[in-house]
Amino acid sequence: MPGTLWILIGSVLGGAVHDMMILCVSVRHKGRSLGGIAQFYLGPAGGWLASLGVLAILVMTMAGLSLVVVNAMAQSAWGTFTVFSSIPIALLMGFHMQYFRPGDVKGASIIGVTLLLLSVAAGHWVAQTPSVAHYFLLSKKQLAIAIPIYGFLASVLPVWMMLCPRDYLSSYLKIGTILLLALGIMVVMPKLQMPALTEFIHGNGPVIPGSMFPFLFITIACGAISGFHSLVSSGTTPKMIATEGDIPFIGYGAMVMEAFVAIMALISACVLMPADYFAINASPEVFAKMGLHTVDLDYLASEVQEQLHGRTGGGVSLAVGMAHIFSSLPGMESMMSYWYHYAIMFEALFILTAIDAGTRIGRFILQEIFGLVYRPFLNPKWTPGIILTGALFTLSWGYLVYTGDISNIWPVFGMSNQLLASCTLLIVSVMLLASGRGRYVWVSAVPGILMAVVTFDAGYLNILQNYWPHQRYMLSAISLGIMALMVLLFVVVIQKSIHYLRHPDDQRLAPVNQPQ
């Protein structure tokens, strides 16, 4: 129940407001990034702090999301083959639309979707053929190397070659799967095994009194509010907006759709028996201390043909729940293993979409920073600069993926991601004051202030009672660094807000783009 309420209320009053308003501001400023917008309204200091904060938060975001994929695909030949096969399929689509038949989006879509579905079926043969499966049974360490390599390639290659067709291809899978899952839930009407309120509020995280607050609000992020969205809503999405009239549908509407996805995911997780859910999402040592005994987990493992104990990160339990619902449909009783690996592919492609876009954004920010020292970095076509910045940014988050685990990285990711959301909402609030629209400032300021309080509280508790006692000094330093950057940025925000309130005549109006 707490998670459901946070998704519904947070997305409507926080996440959708956040996504739509920063998209609108960026469109009005000719597609400027969040750092550029901050510089316009907060001055050079605010712009620098925003850019550095975004860079640090991006590193944690990429690491946290990558670990979910690593845990879901480790030692799974079927899943690894299916996910990695999407890369050559995307390359084929890119070359098809760029060279073979320029502009043939329909033909490329048919080719891509058909090959993607065939890869799910072929994955079963791969898993059952030892001589072939050997090449796809990757360990967590091997995947922790492979995924950053993909992120690097997607960030430096032309967008038409890999990033655009792969993300476009995954959109069919995302939308189709969620609609199919919603239909399956309405047909099957599965019983939710997880009680509305439980004593398991600590999960696999730090055992801190009252940890549902604030940790609920940084654990469930993208389905309610996510600072990462501001990085795409500014700088990237504005370049694809045909008219400002599309902003509410794309900005607010897409976030509502993501909340719908989150509710579907919540239902899929809650159809599992609580003990089975925790056995998947907790390490064996932690699960042993919970005093629970699995119910259907061994049966589910045999049905999906994968080992399910201790597969932390949420991806595996979601896939098992989705497969359970799909296999309950008429005529699908013997298809659970296929549905499971289809769901794994769906999740991995969903997350890889964020990884490739996020790594490219990080490269852009590094190029802007390095360009202040050496101007050739500002040239978007200068190959050495592209490769160097792409490699540096990828190595920064790839190192965390290789050396960390989900229980360490995810709290830092959740805290930093939500701090970025708070930062974005408060920058938008300054824009409203600066443009003479102060009567609307509460719409963005209230959720922005609430998220700031929640995330600083979570960061403080993590450092004091989770990281420092367990000698996780690097994570403590990263958390402190991000929080310090955000404190400095909030000081600038407060100063500028007071200035515009005292001097309402000193307005900084964003230009209105005239319709073409």
N, C-alpha and C positions, 0 to 999 in steps of 0.2 A: 504493500500500500504506500509506504513512503516514497519508494522509487517511482511508482505510477503517478503520484501527485506531483513529484518534482518534474517529471517529464512533461506532464500536461500544463502545469502552471509556468514552469520555467521556460518552455518553448514559446508559449503565447505572449507572456509579458517580458521575457528576457531575450531568448535566442532569436526569435523572428524579428523583434525590434532591432536588435544588434545587427543582424545580417542586412536588413532592408535599409537602415539608416546609413551605415557606412558605405553601402553600394550607391545610395543616392548622392552622398557627399563626394565619393570618388568620381562618379559620372559628371557632377557639376565642376569638378576640377580636372577634366580631361583625362581621367583614368589614373590619377596619381595614386601611389602606394600609401599605406598607412603612415609611414615615416614622412613622406612628402606632405600629407595632409596635416600631420602634427607640426611640421615646420611652418606651414602657412599660418596656423592659428596660435601656436605656442612659441614660435620663434626658433632660432637655430639650436638652442639648448634642448628644447622639447623634441625637435626633430631627431637630434643625435641620440637622446635617451630612448626615444621610441624605436629607432632603428636597431640600437644595441640590444634593447629588451626583446624585440621581435626575433633577432638572430639567436639569442640564447634560448628563447622559448621554442623556436623552431627545432633546435637541436634536440631538446627533450621530447618534442612531439614526434619527430621522426623515429627516435629511439623507442619510445613507448609503443607506437603503432607497429613498428617492425617486429618487436618481441611477440606481439599477438600472432603474427604470421609464422614466426619461427616456431613457437610452441604448437601451433595447429598442424604444421607440415612436417615436423621432425619425425624421422623414421617412418614416413608414410609415402611409399613409392607411388601409390595411386594419386594421392593429393598433390605431391610435388610435380609429377608428370603433367597433371591436368593444369595446374597453375602456370608452370613454366612454358607450357605449350602455347599459352596466350601471347607470348612475346613474339615468336616467329609469325603467328597468325596476324598480329598487329602490323608487323613489318610488311607482310604480303599485302595487307589492306592499304598501307601507306603508299607503297610503290604502285599499287593498282590505281589509286586515285590521283597520284602525282604524275606517273609516266605511262602506264599501260593503257588506261582509259581515264584521262583527266576529268575530274569532276563527277565520276560515276559513283556517287555515294550509295545509291540503291544496290548496285551490283556488289560493291565492297561489303555492304551490310549483310547481304545474303551469304556471301562467301564466309565472312567472319563468324556469323552466328552458327552456320552449319558446321564449320570446322571446330568451333568451340564445343558444341554439343557432342560431336564425334570424339573429341578428346576425352570427355567424361567416360564414354563407353570404352574407349581404347585403354583408359587407365586401369580398368579391371584386368585386361589381358596383361598389361605391364606388371601389375602386382602379382599375378599368378605365374609369371615366367621368371624364374630366379636369375637367369643369365642377363635379362634386361632390367629387372627390378633392382639389381645390385647398383646400377648407375644412378638410381633415383632415391635410394634409401640414404638420405642425407641426415647427418647429425645436426644438433642445434648449432654447433660451432661452424659447420660447413654452411648451413643456411645463413648464419650471421655474417658470413663473407659474401654469399651469393646475392642476398637482397641489397646490400649497399652497392654492389657492382651494378645491379640493375638500376638503382637510383641514380648512380653517376652517369650511366649511359643515357638514361631518360632526360637528364638535366643538360647534357652537352650536345646531344644529337638534335637536328632540326625537328621542330614539333610535328611536322607532317609525317616524319618517318616512324616514330614510335609512340610518343606521349599522346598525341591527339587521337590516332586510330585506336590505341589500346584503351584509352579512357572512354572513347565513344563506344567501342565494342562492349565494354563492361557496363555501360548504361543500360543496354538491352537486358543484360543479365540481372542487374539490380532491380529495375522497375518490374520486370517480368516475374522475378522470384518473389518479391514482396507482395505483389498482387495475387500470385498463386498461393502464397502462404496465408494471406487474409482469407481467400476463398476456402482453403483447406481447413482453417480454424472454424469458419462458419458452418462447414459441412460436418466436420468431425465433432465439434464442440467438446474439446478435450477438457478433462477435469484438471484444475490447477491444484497440484499437490502441495505447493508451498503456502503455508498460512499467511494471512494478510499481515500479521505482526508476529515476529518470532524472537527467540532469545539469541539468534545467530547474527547479531548486528556487527560482530567483529570480523566475521569471515576469516580470510587469510591475512588480514592486515594487522596493524599494531593493536594490542589489547589495551585500549585507552578508555577510561570511563566516559560514557556518553559519546562514543566515537561515531554514532550515526550522524551527529552534528559535530563537526562540519564535514566529515569525510564522505557522506552521501553526495554532497554537491560537487566534489571533485572526482568522485568515482564514475558517476554518470555524467558525462560531459556532452558529447556531440548530440545526443538526443534531446537535450534541454537547452544548453547554450555552450558555444565553443568559440574561443578566441581565434582558433585556426581559421574559422570561416572568414574572419575579417581580412585575412591575408589574400584570400581568393576573391572576396567581394570588392576589394580595392586593388586596382592595378591589373587584374586579369579579367574578371567578369565584365567590367565596364567597357572593355574593348569589343564585347560581343552583344551589347545592348543596342537594339535598333531604335528605340524611342523610350523616353522617360516613363511613358505610360506602362511599360513592361516591368518596371522596377518592383511594384508591390507583388506581382505574381511570382517573379523570379526570386526576389529577396525574402519577402515574408512567406510566400507560398512554399518555396523549397524547404524552408526550415520547418514548417508545419508538416511537410511530407516526411522529413527526417524524424520528427517526433512520432509519426505513424510507424516508421521503421522501428524505432526504439520500443514502442508498445508491442509490436509483433515479436521483437527479440525477447522482451520481458515474458510474454506468454510462452514462447518456445522454451525458455529456461525453466519456467515454473511448472511445466507439465512433467518434469522429472521429479522423482522422489527426492526430498531434501538431502538425504544422506548420499544419494548417487551424485547429486549436483555438487556437494561439497567435496566428495571424493575426487571428482574431476578437477575442481578449481582450487584445491589445496594440495600442498606437497604431502607425500605419505606421512612424514613426521608430524606435521601439523594436524592432519586428519586423524591420526592415531590418538592425539590428545583430546579430540572432540568427543570421544565416547560414543560415536555413531557406528552403525554397521550398514553396509550397502545392501540394497534390496534387489534391483534389477540390473546392476551395472555389468556383471559378468555376461548376462544374456545380451545386453545391448552391445557389448564389446564384440561378442561372437557374431552378432548380426551385421555390424558395420565393418567387421574384419580389421579392427584397429585396437591397439592398447589404449585404454581411456583413463586409467588411474594417473593422477598427478599431472594432467595436461592443462596447466594453469593458463589464465589469460582470458577466459570467457569464450574464445572462438570455438573450442571443441564442444563445450556444453551446449552452445547455441546450435551447432550443427547436429548434435545428437537429438536435441529437442525438435528441430525442424524435420529431421529424418523420421522421427517418431510420428509426427503429425502427418507428413506426406504418406508414410507407409500405412497409415490407418485409413486412407482413402480406399474405396472399392477397387479391387483388382491390383492393389499396390503392395500387398502383404509381403511379397518376396523381394521387394525392390529397396529395402532399407539401406543396404550398402551403397547402392547407386545414389540414393537421395543424400546420404551422408556426405559422400565425396563431392556431389554437386554443391551442397551447402558450403563445404570447405572452400571450393573454388569461388563461390559467390562471395564469401567473406574476404578471402585473400585478394581477389580482384578489387573489391570495394576498398580495402585498405591500401593496396598498391597504387590506386588512383590518387590517394592523399600523399603517399610517399613520393611519387614521381613529381607531382605538382609542387609539393613542399620543398623538395630538394632543388628544384629549378628556381623557386622564389628565394631560397637561401643563397643560391649562386648570384642572383641579381643583386641582393643586398650587399654581398661581399664585393661585387664589382663596383657598386656605388661607393663603398667605403674606401677601397683601394684606389679608386679613381681620384679621390681627393689628394692622394700622394703621387700617383703616376697616371696621367690622363688617358693613356691608351686603354686602361681598364674600362673606361666609360664607353668605348666603342663596342656595341653589341656583337659585332662581327669579327672582333680580334680573337683569333683562335687560341693563342697562348693564354690570354686572360680567361677565356671561357673554361679551358681545361684546368688551369691552376685553381681558380675559385671553386669550380665544381668538385675537384678532388679534395680540396681543403674542407669544404663543408661536409662532403660525404664521409670523410675520415673522422670528423668530429662526432657525428652521431653513430657512425659504424663502430667506433671504438666502444661506445656505451653499450651497443647491442651485443658486441662480442664478449664483453667483460661483465655485463650485468644480468639480471633476471627480472621477470615481470613484477615481483613483489617489491623490488628496490626501485625500479625506474618508474612504474606507473604512478605512485603517489606524487613524485616530482613533476611528471608530465601533467597529471591532473591539476595540481596546484598552479603550475606555470601557465597552462592553457587557459584556466579560468581567470588568472590575473590579467592575461592579455585581453580577455573579453571585457573585464572591468575597465581596463585602460582604454579600450576602444569606445565603450559607452561614455566614459567621462570626456574623451576628446570630442565626441559628437556633441556632448552637452556644452562644451566651450563654444563649438561652432554655432549652436542655437543662440547662445548669449551674444556672440560676436555679430550675428546676422540679424539681430533685432527680433528673434523668435523666442525670447526668454519664457513666455507663458507655456511653452511646450517642454521646457527643460526637464521637468519631473519625469517625463516618459522614459528618458535615457538615464537620468541621474540616479533615480531610485534603484533600479536594478544594478547600475554600475557600482553604487556605494555598498549595496548588500553583498555583491560578489567580492568586492574588495575586503570587507570584513570577514567573510567566510574563508576566503583563500589565505589571507594572512594568518588567521587562526589555525587553519590546517597546516600551513607551513611551519608555524611556531611549534605546534604539537609534534609534527614529524621530526623536526630537528631535535627537540628537547627529549622526547620519550621514545623515539624509534631509531633515528640515525646515529646520534651521538653515543648513546649507551652501547650500541652494537659496533662502534668504531667504524661507521660508514662516513668517514670524514670527507671524502670527495662529494658525496651526495649532500652532505651538510653544507659544504662550500658552495656548490651549485645553487642550492635553495637560497642560501643567504645572499648570494650575488644577484640572483633574479629579483628577490624581494627588495634588495637595496636599490636596484635600478628603478623598480616600480615606485618605491617611496619617493625618490628624487623626481620622477615624472609626475607623481601626484602632487608634489609641492608646486611644481610649475603650473599644473592644471588649476590648483587653488588660487595661485597668484593671478593667473590670467582671468579666471572667473571673477575674482574680486574687482580686477581692473575694468572688465566690461560691464559689471553691475554698477560701478561708480561712474563710468563714462559711457553711457548708452549711445552717445553721439559718435563714439570712436568705433564704427562698425567695419567689419571685414566681410563684405558680401561675396559669396561664391557666385561666379558667373552662371547665368542661365543659358544652357545650350539651346539655341534656336532649332526648331525642326527643319530637316532638310527638305 
